[in-house]
Structures are given as C-alpha cells and as structure tokens.
Amino acid sequence: MAAGSGAPLRGRFSPSGLLGGSALLLVTLNLASALHFVFHIAMARLLGPAGYGAVAALLAILYVLNVFAETVQTVLARYTAHEPDPGRLHDLLRRGLRKGGRAMLGLAAVYLLAALPLGRWLRIPYPLMALFGLSLVGVGLLPVHRGALQGWKRFGGLGMNMIWEVLAKLAIGIGLVWLGAGEYGAVAGISLSLCLAFAFSYLPLRDIYRTPVAPAEAPDIYRYSLPVFGVTATVMGFYSLDVLLARAFFPDAVAGGYAVASFLGKSILLGTAAVTKAAFPHAAEAARSGRSRHVLAGTLGLLALCVAPVLALFYLFPEPLMRAVGGRSYQGAADLVLPLGIAMSLMAFSNAFLLYRLSTGRMRFWGVLSLLVPIEAAALTIFRGSTVEFAWTVAGMNGVFLAASMAVAARGAIPGRPSIPPRHIP
C-alpha cells in the first residue's frame, strides 16, 4: 500500500522516520499540551487553590482509570502496526468498540459506587464525582480509535484529535466557570471534551469504515494485553498517587499549591509524549530485523534533548513559573517545582524503556513493577512532614522506578514468543 494512503510503511527502520513522526507529533501534541496548560492556568486562577485542588484530584482519578485506555491504545497500536489490510482493521475497530462499550458501562457502575467513600475521603461532593463519570467515554471508547491512528502512523490525525479535545475543554470549561458554575463547570468541560473527541475521532478513519469488513484474527492478544495492563497500571499509579495523597494529607489550599507544582512537572511528560508515541510503532516494526535497539537509542536521545532545558528552567525560575501559572496565591509551592520536575523526567525515561520492551514482545517479570506502587504509598505516608519532603520522596521513588524499568526491559521478551503478532488470517 502506498505511503500516501496512511498505511504504515514497511521496511527498515530509519532515524529520519522516527524523527519525522516525532516532529509531527511534537508539533500537534505540544500544541495540545500548551492548550491543556492554558486550561489549568485558567482553572487555577478562576477557582482558587481549594477549588483547583478538587479538580486536580478528580483528574488524578481519571489518570488511574486511564490504565484501561492506555492499555487498549497500546495493544491496538502494536497490532495495527502489522495490519496492512483496511478491511481487517475495520473488523478490529468494530470489535474493539463493542468490547470497549461494555467495559465502559461496567467501569461506570463500579466508579459511581466507589465515588461515595472516595468523595468523603477527598472532600469532594458526590454530585461533582458523578458528573465526572461522563469522562469514562474517554476510557472505554476513545483509545480504540487513537490506537489505530498511532499504529497506522496517522500522527496528524492523532495529534489533531487531541487538539480538538483540548479546544472543547477550554471553550466549555472556561465558559461555564466564567458564568459561575465553579468546579462543576470545569468538570463538565473535561468530561464533555472527551465525548466530543470520540465523535471527532471517526473523521481520520472514515476511509477504514467505508472499506468492507474482512474477518481478522488477533491471536495472543489477551495474553499480550496482561503485561500491557500491568505496566500501564504501575505507570499511572506513579503518575497520580502523589496528588491524591497530597489532597488527603494536606489542607485544601496547600494541596492546591502542590497540584499546580505537580502539573508543572507533568508538563515534561506531556511534552515528551510525542517521542514515545512515535517510537512505539517504529520499534514494533524494527523488531522484525532485530534493529529495535536503534529505535530505543534514538528515543532516549530525543528525550534527553527535550528534558534538559526544561529542568534548567525549573531550577532557575521556580517562583516566576508558579506566579505565571497560578498567581501569587500559589507562590509558596515554588520549592516543589524542581523535585516534581525531576520525578516526571525520570518517569519519561521509564516509560520509554517499558514501551520499547512492550513494542517488541511480551515482557518477563513485569509484575515486579506493581510492587513499587504500595511501596511509594508507604514512603509518602511516612515522609509527609512537609510538602517539600513529600515532593523529594516522589522524585526518589521515581528514581527507583526507573532502575526497575531498565532492569525489566533488559531482561527481554518471553523466550519462544514472537516479537511481533502472528499474521492476521482473513
């Protein structure tokens, strides 16, 4: 199939392919991240520390639930990277949406029940928790289409879908908060933007849906999904746990300041997501020729180039950055910017190692990583004497997580398992 058709290119890996895909995603995803940043700045200023802290806690819950979304997107990206037939891809998408819809309904029922005690623990009213349940559309359905776009290297469509999501969130969220809806307006913007993003995600795949369905086989997909789910759950746990515990341990205003500093740190992870997302299908294809390590080396180099200047800014100008994001009411949390930035930088490299191994085959010893989440929870419970101590503990635990990720990735895929999925059978 011709390259211009949107199907993935077959052949040897070239650094220019990774760089080109990363550059396209870097532009679109960083634009989406910049708009996302604007949304957080607006919410921090319009809602104040207490209100913003509640919204940040809800977003942390969404990141935990996104374990399912990231798992689906990663699995579909790997399988579609090796599927050149649009008819069989149509079948995979149709089946994925059907199963994703059922999973979304089950997850919504569990979430609405769990929201009762969780809301009391986090000091968030139940109606606000329930409204946030609409965002589960982005957990069950949206990753099916985004996984296909990533696997077929339609990076422009993937990036634009994320931009449309953030634009909808800005328009709805800021508009409703400006009209006096408070936290409910912010949550409505987040939830409805995910619903709209799913609706828009059909557009770059309309040629696939116009192709007659051809039966597709996806052997070993569930066994492959298990380590993806475990790894994603661990990454999301490290990504979200500190904000939830900060909300529980510290007063509302202090937790709000921590949430803003945490978001500044997470901007590193958001800004480098383009590199790892572009590298994944390249590594999956390069595994055929045993050249996937070249993709890993290129990915790590690009990450280092992206992370180093941002950490320098965090070190030199933490107070101006906090004032720019939230205003003077958040300036007391400036000491948290550097440790949380270091933590997210380490996570970016951990994510690269783990996605590299997942792209080339099912990994061994992935269950060991999940043990680190309760260890981090225990460490943060012990070292909560101050938010600064708490933040440096987060950085230290992410250093441990990076070391464990490198060790797991170095162990390689399960012996006897193919490094790519078997060919789909029409």
N, C-alpha and C positions, 0 to 999 in steps of 0.2 A: 504493500500500500504506500502511496506517495507520502512524503513528509508533509506536504501541504494539507493533507486530509485530516490531520490531527492525530493520527495513529502514532504510537511510539516508534522511533527509529530503531532499526535492528542493526547491530554491528558492534564494532569495538568501541570501548569507552574512550572518549577524548576529553581532556580537561576543558576544552572550549565548550563542549556540550554542557558540562556541569556549570561552568562559569556563565554560559548564556542563559541556561534555565534559572540559575540562581539570580542573575541580574534582572531577568523579567519578574521573577517572584519578589526579588528585593525591592523593586520599584513599587509593585502593586501592594504587597503585604506591608511594606513600610509606610505607604500612604494610608493603608487601613489602620496600621498601628498609630500613626500620627493623629488620625481622626478619633481613634479609640482614646488616645491620650487627651485630646480636647474634651471628650465626653467626661473623663474622670476629673479633669481640671474644673469643668463646669459644675459637676456634682459636688466636688469638694468645697467649692466656693458658695454654691447656692444652698446646700443642705447643712453645712457646718460639720464639725468633727463628729458629733454624735450621730447625725443622720447619715453622713457618708460612711461611718463605721458600720452601720447596719447594712447598707447596700453592699459594702465590700465583703461582709460576712456571707451574704447571700451569694455573691459571685464566687466566693471560695467553695460554697456548697456545690454550685454549678460546675466548678472545675473538678470536684470529686466525682460528680455524676458523669462528667465528660470522659471518664475512664471508658465507658461503653462507646462513646462517639469516636474517640481516638483509636480504640481497638478496631472498630468497624472500618474506619477510614484507612488505617494501616494495612489491614488484611486485604481490603479491596484494592488498594493501591498496588500491592505486591502481585496479586493475581491478575489484575487487568493489565499490568505492565507486560505480561506474557500472553495477552489475548489480543491477536490482531483482527479477529472477526467481529464486526459490529453487531451481527445478529446474536452471537453468543453473549456478547457484552450486554445487549438488551435483555436477554434472559437472566443474566446475573443481577442486573439492576432491578428487574421486576421482582425477583425472588428476595433480593435484599430489602426492598421497600416493604414487602409483605411481612417479613420477619421483623424488620425494624419497627413497624407499626404495632405489632403485637407486644414487642418488648417495651415500647414506649408506654402503652396502656398499663402494663404490669408495673413498670417503674413508677408511673404516676400514682398508682394506688398505694404503693409502699411509701413513696415520698409524702403523700398527704397524711398518712398515719404517723410517720416519723416526725412530721413537722410540729406536732403537738408538744412532745417533750423537748425537741430541739429548739423550738421557738422560745420556750421558757428559759432554757439554758443560755441562749444567746440574747435574751431580752428583745425579741422581735415579735410583734403581734401576729397571730395566726392568719388573719386575712391577707397580710402582706406576704407571708410564706406561701399561702395558697395561690395568690396571683402569680407568684414566681414560678409556679408549676407549669405555666404555659411555655416556659423556656425548654421544656423537655422535648419539644419538637426538634430542637437543635441537637438533641442527644440521640433520638431514635431514627430520624429520617434524613436530616441534612448530611450526615457523614457518608451516606451511601453514594450520593452524587459527587461529593467532594473527593471521595476515594477514587472514583472512576476518572475524574478530571486530573487528579495527581498521577495516577498510574499511566494514563494515556498522554501524559506530559502536556496537557492543555492548561499550561500555567497561567496564561492570560485569563481564561475563563474562571479558573480557581481564584486568582487574585481579585478579579472584578467582583466575584460573588461576595468575597469578604468585604470589599469596599462598599457594596450596596447594603450589606448588613449594618456596617457602622454608620452609614449615612442615615438609614432608617432609625437607628438607635438615637442618633443626635437629634433628628427632627422631632421624633415622638417624645423622647425622654426630656430633653431640654424644654420643649414646648409645654409639656404638661407640668413640669416643675415650675416653670415661669408663671403658669396660670394658678399655681398654689397647690398642686397635688402632692408636693413633698416627695417622700420616699416612694409612694405609690406611683407617681409619675415616672420616676427613674426606673422602677421595676417593670412598669408597663412598657417603657421604651426598650429595655433589654429583651423582654420576652417576645414582644411583637416583632422586633427586628429579626429574630431567629426564624419566626414563622414566615416572614417576607423573604428572607434569604433562601429558605427552602423552595418557595414558589419561584424565585428567580433562577434557581439552580437548574431548572429544566432547560433554560434557553441555550446554554452552550452544549447541551446534549441532545438537542432536538433531532439532529440527524441520526443519532443512535435509536431514538424512539420511533423514527419513521422507517427503520430497517425491520423487515420481518424477523420475528423471533426464531432463533435456531437453538435447540436444546444444548445446554452447556453442562459439563461435569466439572466439579471442583473438588477432586479427591484430596483428602488430608487437610481440608480447610479448617475443620473444627479442632483437630489436634494442633494445627499451626496457630489457631486463634487463642489457645490457652496460654502459651508463653507471652503472646502479644498483650493479652488482658492483664496478666500478672505484672509484666514490666510497666505497662501504662498505669496501672493502679498505684504502683510504687512511686512513679514519677509524679503523678497527680497528688499523691499523699504528701510528698515533699514540697510540692508547689503550693499547697493550700493549707496544710496543717497549722502553720505558724500564725496565719491571720485569724483562723478560728479560735485558737488557744489564746491569742492576744485579746480577742474580743471577750473571752470568758474570764481571763485573769486580771485584766486592767480596766480602770474606769472607762466609760464610753468615750470621753474626749481624748484620753491617752491612746486608746485603741484606734480611734480615728486617725491620729497622727501616725501611728505605726502603719496603718493601712495605706496612707499616702506614700510613706517612705518605701513600703513594700512594693507599691505599684511602680515607683521609680526604678527599683531593682528589676522588677519583672519586665520593664521596657527592654532590657537587654535580651531576655529570652524571646520576647515578641519580635524584636528587630532582627534576630538571627534565625527565626523560624524558616525564612525563605531558603537558607542554605541547606538545612537538614531535609526539608520537604523536597527540594530539587534533587538532592543527592540520593534519596531513597530509591526511586525507580532506576537511576543510573547504576547503583550498586547491585540491585536485583538482576539487571541485565548483564553487568560485568562479571557476575558470579559464574556465568557460563564459561568464560575464558580464564577464570582464576585471577582476574585483574581488579577485584573489588577493593583490595587494599589501596590501590591508587586513588580510588574514589574517597576512601576514608582519609588518606593523607591530604587530599585537596580540600575536603570538608573541614578538617581541623585547622588547616592553614587559613582558610577564609574566615572561620570563627575567630581565630586569634586576631586577624586584622580588624574585625568588627568590634570585638570586645575591648581591646586595649585602650582606644581613645575614650570610650565611654567611662571606663573605670577611672581614667585620669581626671575626667570632669567631675566625677563623684568625689574624688579625693580633694580636688582643688576648690570646688564651688558647691558644697552641700547646702549651705544656707540659702544662697540665691536660688538654687533649684527648688528647694522646698517653698520659698516665697512665691516663686513663679507658678508652681502647681496649685498650692492651696491658700496662699496668703500668709499673713503674719501669725494667724492663729495656729499654724502648723509648724512654725519655725523651731519650736522646741524639740522636734523629732529629727533635726538635721544630722545628729550624730549616728542615726540609724542608716543613713543613705549608703555609706561605704560598705559596711558589713553585709547589708542585704543585696547590694550590687555584686559583691564578691560571691555571695551564695548563688545568685541566679547565673552568674558567669560559669561557675562550676557545674551548675545543672545543665547549661547549654552543651558543655563538653560531654557530660554523662549521657545526655540524650543522643548525641552524635554516635557515641560508641554503641549504645544499645540498639538504635535504629539500624546501624550498619550490620550488626550481627543478625537482627531480625530480617533484614532485607536479603541476606544470603542463605538463610535456613533457620529451622527451629533451634533455639539455643539450649544448652545444658545449664543446670544449676541456677536458673532464673529465680526459683523460689527463695533462694537465699536473700535476694534483694528485699523481698517483702518484710523480712525480719527487721529491717532498718527503720521502718515507719514507727512501730511501737517503741523502739529504742529512742528515736528522735522525740516522740511524745514524752517519754520519761525524762529525757535530758532537758527539754523545755520546761517541764513541770518543776524540775529541781532548780534550774538556773533562771528564775523569774524574779530575782530581786530587783531588777530594773529592766527597762526596755532595751538599754544598750547591751547588758549582759545577755538578755534574751536573743537579740539580733546576732551577736557574735556566736552564740550557740548554734543558731540556724546556719551560719557560714561554716562552722566547724563540722556539723553533721553533713552538709553538702560536700565537704571535702572527703569525708568517709564514704559517702555515696559514690563519688567519682572514682575513688580507688576500687570499690567493689564492682562498679560498672566496667572498668578497664579489665579487671580480673575475669569477670564473666564473659566479656567479649573475646578475650584472649583464648578462652577455652575452646572456642569454635562451636560449630553446629553439631547436632547429634550424629554420630557415625552411622553410615548406612542410609541416611536421609538425603534425598536430592536437594541440591542447593536452590533449585527452582521448582515450582509446582509442575506436576506432570501435565502434558498437553491436554487441553480440554477436548472431549470427544463429542462431535456433533451427533 
